Amino acid sequence: MSLTDLYYTLLSTLGQVTVPKPTDGGSAPEPLKNLVTTGLNLIAWGGTAAGVVGVLVTGAMMAMSHKRGESSEHMGRLGIVLGGCVLIATAGPIVEFVFNNGAAGETPQQQP
């Protein structure tokens, strides 16, 4: 018995609360899936836009420092910005790999 089952058993016993049983294998309702997908798409778009702005700002700072004859640590800053861009671009595939037990593109098997 998992901790969640114990929790629901305790609630239904002590509080006389009926525990709803999932009818569709425990998946989320469609409207909620659509809202989560929309939210994640907006966050991904914002992260991509922030990455582009970061590269542009770093390039502008490099150009101004070069014109003034100053040397700076702009390559390190550019590396951090590009590393963030790579992390943003690979966030979805990394999470999918971890939660699908390494089987990309396959849906997890449901327990009977």
Sine and cosine of phi, psi and omega as CSV:
sin_phi,cos_phi,sin_psi,cos_psi,sin_omega,cos_omega
0.00,0.00,0.78,-0.62,-0.01,-1.00
-0.99,0.13,0.19,-0.98,-0.01,-1.00
-0.89,0.45,-0.58,0.81,0.03,-1.00
-0.91,0.41,-0.69,0.73,0.04,-1.00
-0.88,0.47,-0.65,0.76,0.02,-1.00
-0.89,0.45,-0.66,0.75,0.01,-1.00
-0.88,0.47,-0.75,0.66,0.00,-1.00
-0.92,0.38,-0.59,0.81,0.05,-1.00
-0.90,0.44,-0.68,0.73,0.03,-1.00
-0.89,0.46,-0.71,0.71,0.02,-1.00
-0.89,0.46,-0.70,0.71,-0.05,-1.00
-0.94,0.34,-0.50,0.87,0.00,-1.00
-0.98,0.22,-0.76,0.65,-0.07,-1.00
-0.98,0.21,-0.64,0.77,-0.09,-1.00
-0.99,-0.17,0.03,1.00,-0.06,-1.00
0.79,0.61,0.70,0.72,0.01,-1.00
-0.99,-0.15,0.75,-0.67,0.06,-1.00
-0.99,0.16,0.69,-0.73,-0.02,-1.00
-0.99,-0.11,0.88,-0.48,0.00,-1.00
-0.94,0.34,0.65,-0.76,0.05,-1.00
-0.99,-0.14,0.70,-0.71,0.03,-1.00
-0.92,0.39,0.71,-0.71,-0.03,-1.00
-0.99,-0.14,-0.31,0.95,-0.07,-1.00
-0.87,-0.49,0.57,0.82,0.04,-1.00
0.99,0.16,0.23,0.97,0.06,-1.00
0.99,0.11,0.27,0.96,0.01,-1.00
-0.99,0.10,0.35,-0.94,-0.02,-1.00
-0.96,0.28,0.44,-0.90,0.05,-1.00
-0.90,0.43,0.48,-0.88,-0.04,-1.00
-0.84,0.55,-0.72,0.70,0.00,-1.00
-0.86,0.51,-0.61,0.80,0.03,-1.00
-0.93,0.37,-0.64,0.76,0.05,-1.00
-0.87,0.50,-0.68,0.73,0.00,-1.00
-0.90,0.43,-0.66,0.76,0.02,-1.00
-0.91,0.41,-0.68,0.74,0.00,-1.00
-0.91,0.42,-0.68,0.74,0.02,-1.00
-0.88,0.47,-0.69,0.72,0.03,-1.00
-0.88,0.47,-0.70,0.71,0.01,-1.00
-0.89,0.46,-0.70,0.72,0.02,-1.00
-0.91,0.41,-0.60,0.80,0.05,-1.00
-0.90,0.43,-0.64,0.77,0.04,-1.00
-0.91,0.42,-0.66,0.75,0.02,-1.00
-0.91,0.42,-0.67,0.74,0.02,-1.00
-0.90,0.44,-0.65,0.76,0.04,-1.00
-0.89,0.45,-0.69,0.72,0.02,-1.00
-0.89,0.46,-0.64,0.77,0.04,-1.00
-0.91,0.42,-0.65,0.76,0.04,-1.00
-0.91,0.42,-0.68,0.73,0.03,-1.00
-0.89,0.45,-0.65,0.76,0.03,-1.00
-0.90,0.43,-0.60,0.80,0.05,-1.00
-0.90,0.44,-0.68,0.73,0.02,-1.00
-0.90,0.43,-0.69,0.72,0.03,-1.00
-0.89,0.46,-0.65,0.76,0.02,-1.00
-0.88,0.47,-0.67,0.75,0.03,-1.00
-0.91,0.40,-0.67,0.74,0.01,-1.00
-0.90,0.44,-0.69,0.72,-0.01,-1.00
-0.91,0.41,-0.67,0.74,0.02,-1.00
-0.89,0.46,-0.67,0.74,0.05,-1.00
-0.89,0.45,-0.66,0.75,0.02,-1.00
-0.91,0.42,-0.65,0.76,0.02,-1.00
-0.92,0.40,-0.60,0.80,0.05,-1.00
-0.90,0.45,-0.67,0.74,-0.01,-1.00
-0.91,0.42,-0.68,0.74,0.00,-1.00
-0.92,0.39,-0.64,0.77,0.01,-1.00
-0.92,0.40,-0.62,0.79,0.01,-1.00
-0.92,0.40,-0.64,0.77,-0.01,-1.00
-0.91,0.41,-0.58,0.81,0.00,-1.00
-0.99,0.15,-0.19,0.98,0.00,-1.00
0.99,0.11,0.28,0.96,0.01,-1.00
-1.00,-0.04,0.50,-0.87,0.13,-0.99
-0.94,-0.34,0.65,-0.76,-0.05,-1.00
-0.66,-0.76,-0.01,-1.00,0.02,-1.00
-0.99,-0.12,0.72,0.69,-0.05,-1.00
-0.95,0.32,-0.51,0.86,0.00,-1.00
-0.92,0.40,-0.59,0.81,0.08,-1.00
-0.91,0.42,-0.67,0.74,0.03,-1.00
-0.91,0.42,-0.66,0.75,0.04,-1.00
-0.90,0.44,-0.63,0.78,0.05,-1.00
-0.89,0.47,-0.65,0.76,0.03,-1.00
-0.91,0.41,-0.69,0.73,0.02,-1.00
-0.89,0.46,-0.72,0.69,0.00,-1.00
-0.92,0.39,-0.57,0.82,0.09,-1.00
-0.89,0.46,-0.65,0.76,0.08,-1.00
-0.90,0.45,-0.63,0.78,0.04,-1.00
-0.89,0.46,-0.67,0.74,0.03,-1.00
-0.90,0.44,-0.67,0.75,0.02,-1.00
-0.89,0.45,-0.67,0.75,0.03,-1.00
-0.90,0.44,-0.68,0.74,-0.04,-1.00
-0.93,0.36,-0.50,0.87,-0.07,-1.00
-0.98,-0.22,0.08,1.00,-0.04,-1.00
-0.87,0.50,-0.74,0.67,-0.01,-1.00
-0.88,0.48,-0.79,0.62,0.03,-1.00
-0.88,0.47,-0.57,0.82,0.03,-1.00
-0.91,0.42,-0.73,0.68,0.00,-1.00
-0.90,0.43,-0.65,0.76,0.04,-1.00
-0.89,0.47,-0.65,0.76,0.02,-1.00
-0.90,0.44,-0.69,0.72,-0.05,-1.00
-0.93,0.37,-0.70,0.71,-0.10,-1.00
-0.99,0.10,-0.23,0.97,0.11,-0.99
-0.98,-0.18,0.34,0.94,0.02,-1.00
0.83,0.56,0.58,0.81,0.08,-1.00
0.99,0.11,-0.05,1.00,-0.01,-1.00
-0.99,-0.14,1.00,0.04,-0.04,-1.00
-0.91,0.41,0.74,-0.67,0.05,-1.00
1.00,0.04,-0.17,0.99,0.01,-1.00
-0.98,-0.18,0.56,-0.83,0.06,-1.00
-1.00,0.00,0.60,-0.80,-0.01,-1.00
-0.91,0.41,0.56,-0.83,0.02,-1.00
-0.96,0.28,0.68,-0.73,0.01,-1.00
-1.00,0.09,0.61,-0.79,0.03,-1.00
-0.98,0.18,0.65,-0.76,0.03,-1.00
-0.95,0.31,0.00,0.00,0.00,0.00
